Every structure is written in structure tokens, then in C-alpha cells.
């Protein structure tokens, strides 16, 4: 793994330990209540909310995605040795 790639992941790992990140994820999670299917008005509203939920899912899973990518890169690098 190059120093640049290592630094890239270290910055994210530092971010994930902050109170700000934890609060952000908590707030996003709490806002999921807005996406009640009973409030969908029509097909356009459904598609709009689906798009919003995809973005929210990405944000909510970002830490896991970053950690998994790092582990995969680290594993590949150790196998190349």
C-alpha cells in the first residue's frame, strides 16, 4: 500500500472516531422516520424517496465500506509480499 493510500484511509479512520461523525450518523438515522411509505403520494414521489434512501444508505454504511476496502487492500498487499 502506498503512503498516499494509507494516508487516505487514516483520514477516514480519524473521522469515524469523532463525536461529530457519530452525531451525524445518529441524526441521519433519526431522520429515516420521514420515509414512511404511507406518506408517498404518487410514483414520482416514490422514486424521489427511493433516491433519497439510496443516498442515506450510502452515508450510513460509509464507515463499513471504507473499512472493508482498507482490509481488502491490506490483505492484497500482504499476499504480494
Backbone as JSON, one array per atom type, in Angstrom:
{
  "sequence": "XXXXXXXXXXXXXXXXXXXXXXXXXXXXXXXXXXXXXXXXXXXXXXXXXXXXXXXXXXXXXXXXXXXXXXXXXXXXXXXXX",
  "N": [[0.85, -1.16, 0.0], [0.59, 2.17, -0.85], [2.06, 5.16, 0.58], [0.35, 7.34, 0.18], [-2.18, 6.16, -0.2], [-2.46, 4.89, 2.25], [-2.55, 7.15, 3.93], [-4.94, 8.3, 3.01], [-6.87, 6.48, 3.96], [-6.33, 6.62, 6.71], [-7.16, 9.2, 7.33], [-9.95, 8.97, 7.04], [-10.41, 7.02, 9.05], [-9.73, 8.49, 11.31], [-11.75, 10.42, 11.17], [-14.04, 8.83, 11.64], [-13.89, 8.34, 14.34], [-14.62, 10.63, 15.62], [-16.74, 12.75, 17.63], [-18.43, 14.33, 16.16], [-18.88, 12.87, 13.75], [-20.2, 10.63, 14.77], [-22.47, 11.86, 15.85], [-23.58, 12.93, 13.51], [-24.24, 10.56, 12.06], [-26.11, 9.48, 13.83], [-28.1, 11.48, 13.72], [-28.84, 11.32, 11.01], [-29.82, 8.72, 10.97], [-31.99, 9.01, 12.72], [-33.59, 10.63, 11.15], [-34.64, 8.94, 9.3], [-37.21, 8.21, 9.82], [-38.85, 9.89, 8.43], [-39.36, 8.72, 6.04], [-41.68, 7.18, 5.56], [-43.7, 4.81, 4.06], [-46.39, 5.17, 3.92], [-46.85, 7.8, 3.46], [-46.33, 8.37, 0.85], [-47.13, 9.93, -2.13], [-47.41, 9.59, -4.95], [-46.14, 7.93, -7.92], [-43.91, 9.38, -8.78], [-43.14, 10.64, -6.41], [-42.5, 8.36, -4.95], [-40.26, 7.4, -6.38], [-38.52, 9.54, -5.99], [-38.16, 9.45, -3.2], [-37.01, 6.93, -3.01], [-34.54, 7.42, -4.22], [-33.48, 9.25, -2.38], [-33.28, 7.58, -0.16], [-31.37, 5.76, -1.05], [-29.07, 7.35, -1.07], [-28.93, 7.96, 1.66], [-28.55, 5.38, 2.69], [-25.99, 4.88, 1.63], [-24.47, 6.8, 3.02], [-24.92, 5.95, 5.68], [-23.64, 3.52, 5.65], [-21.06, 4.11, 5.03], [-18.73, 4.07, 6.69], [-18.35, 1.31, 7.13], [-17.96, 0.47, 4.47], [-15.55, 1.81, 3.84], [-13.8, 0.69, 5.74], [-13.88, -2.03, 5.0], [-12.84, -1.87, 2.39], [-10.25, -0.99, 2.95], [-9.26, -3.16, 4.44], [-9.32, -5.12, 2.46], [-7.45, -4.12, 0.6], [-5.18, -4.08, 2.24], [-4.93, -6.79, 2.78], [-4.5, -7.81, 0.19], [-2.05, -6.56, -0.3], [-0.42, -7.75, 1.6], [-0.35, -10.32, 0.65], [1.08, -10.05, -1.62], [3.65, -9.88, -0.81]],
  "CA": [[0.0, 0.0, 0.0], [1.41, 3.38, -0.93], [1.83, 6.1, 1.68], [-0.81, 8.17, -0.14], [-3.38, 5.36, 0.07], [-2.5, 4.72, 3.7], [-2.99, 8.43, 4.48], [-6.34, 8.42, 2.63], [-7.68, 5.7, 4.9], [-6.12, 7.14, 8.06], [-8.02, 10.37, 7.48], [-11.3, 8.46, 7.3], [-10.45, 6.37, 10.36], [-9.78, 9.57, 12.28], [-13.1, 10.99, 11.09], [-15.04, 7.92, 12.23], [-13.78, 8.34, 15.8], [-15.02, 11.92, 16.18], [-18.11, 12.91, 18.11], [-19.2, 14.9, 15.06], [-19.31, 11.79, 12.85], [-21.19, 9.82, 15.49], [-23.7, 12.65, 15.93], [-24.12, 12.99, 12.16], [-24.86, 9.27, 11.75], [-27.29, 9.39, 14.68], [-29.12, 12.37, 13.17], [-29.31, 10.74, 9.74], [-30.62, 7.56, 11.34], [-33.25, 9.51, 13.27], [-34.38, 11.22, 10.07], [-35.23, 7.88, 8.46], [-38.63, 8.14, 10.11], [-39.54, 10.7, 7.42], [-39.56, 7.94, 4.82], [-42.78, 6.26, 5.79], [-44.35, 4.53, 2.78], [-47.79, 5.61, 3.97], [-46.93, 9.21, 3.06], [-45.99, 8.5, -0.57], [-48.29, 10.47, -2.84], [-47.54, 9.05, -6.29], [-44.96, 7.21, -8.4], [-42.78, 10.31, -8.78], [-42.73, 10.78, -5.01], [-41.85, 7.09, -4.6], [-38.92, 7.37, -6.99], [-37.72, 10.55, -5.31], [-37.8, 8.94, -1.88], [-36.07, 5.83, -3.21], [-33.24, 8.03, -4.45], [-33.0, 9.78, -1.11], [-32.91, 6.45, 0.7], [-30.1, 5.2, -1.53], [-28.01, 8.23, -0.58], [-28.86, 7.76, 3.11], [-27.91, 4.07, 2.89], [-24.56, 5.03, 1.36], [-23.89, 7.53, 4.15], [-25.0, 5.12, 6.88], [-22.73, 2.38, 5.5], [-19.77, 4.6, 4.55], [-17.64, 3.59, 7.54], [-18.16, -0.11, 6.83], [-17.38, 0.37, 3.13], [-14.15, 2.24, 3.91], [-13.03, -0.31, 6.5], [-13.78, -3.24, 4.17], [-11.92, -1.6, 1.28], [-8.91, -0.95, 3.52], [-8.87, -4.54, 4.77], [-9.07, -5.83, 1.2], [-6.18, -3.62, 0.07], [-4.12, -4.55, 3.14], [-4.82, -8.23, 2.56], [-3.84, -7.98, -1.11], [-0.67, -6.12, -0.18], [0.35, -8.74, 2.39], [-0.19, -11.52, -0.17], [2.08, -9.74, -2.66], [4.99, -9.89, -0.22]],
  "C": [[0.9, 1.24, 0.0], [1.13, 4.29, 0.26], [0.59, 6.99, 1.44], [-2.12, 7.43, 0.16], [-3.55, 5.16, 1.57], [-3.03, 5.99, 4.36], [-4.48, 8.66, 4.2], [-7.23, 7.71, 3.64], [-7.52, 6.19, 6.33], [-7.01, 8.35, 8.34], [-9.46, 9.94, 7.77], [-11.39, 7.82, 8.68], [-10.48, 7.4, 11.48], [-11.17, 10.2, 12.33], [-14.11, 10.13, 11.83], [-14.99, 7.88, 13.75], [-14.28, 9.63, 16.44], [-16.47, 11.9, 16.65], [-19.01, 13.48, 17.01], [-19.72, 13.84, 14.1], [-20.4, 10.97, 13.51], [-22.52, 10.56, 15.59], [-24.37, 12.73, 14.56], [-24.86, 11.71, 11.8], [-26.13, 9.09, 12.58], [-28.43, 10.25, 14.13], [-29.7, 11.83, 11.86], [-30.22, 9.55, 10.03], [-31.98, 7.98, 11.89], [-34.17, 10.08, 12.2], [-35.01, 10.18, 9.15], [-36.72, 7.75, 8.68], [-39.46, 8.93, 9.1], [-39.95, 9.88, 6.2], [-40.57, 6.83, 5.03], [-43.53, 6.05, 4.47], [-45.81, 4.97, 2.77], [-47.95, 7.05, 3.51], [-46.59, 9.43, 1.59], [-47.24, 8.86, -1.35], [-48.51, 9.85, -4.21], [-46.22, 8.39, -6.69], [-43.73, 8.12, -8.4], [-42.25, 10.5, -7.37], [-42.01, 9.52, -4.53], [-40.42, 7.05, -5.13], [-37.98, 8.38, -6.32], [-37.25, 10.03, -3.95], [-36.85, 7.75, -1.98], [-34.66, 6.36, -3.43], [-32.64, 8.6, -3.17], [-32.53, 8.66, -0.19], [-31.61, 5.79, 0.25], [-28.92, 6.03, -1.04], [-27.83, 8.04, 0.92], [-28.2, 6.43, 3.42], [-26.4, 4.16, 2.67], [-23.87, 5.73, 2.53], [-23.83, 6.65, 5.39], [-23.99, 3.97, 6.85], [-21.32, 2.81, 5.1], [-18.6, 4.06, 5.37], [-17.33, 2.13, 7.24], [-17.51, -0.29, 5.46], [-15.9, 0.74, 3.14], [-13.31, 1.19, 4.62], [-12.85, -1.6, 5.68], [-12.8, -3.04, 3.02], [-10.48, -1.59, 1.79], [-8.41, -2.36, 3.82], [-8.55, -5.34, 3.51], [-7.72, -5.41, 0.61], [-5.01, -4.13, 0.93], [-3.87, -6.05, 2.95], [-4.1, -8.53, 1.24], [-2.37, -7.63, -1.03], [0.17, -7.14, 0.59], [0.54, -10.03, 1.58], [0.86, -11.3, -1.26], [3.5, -9.83, -2.13], [5.65, -11.23, -0.38]]
}
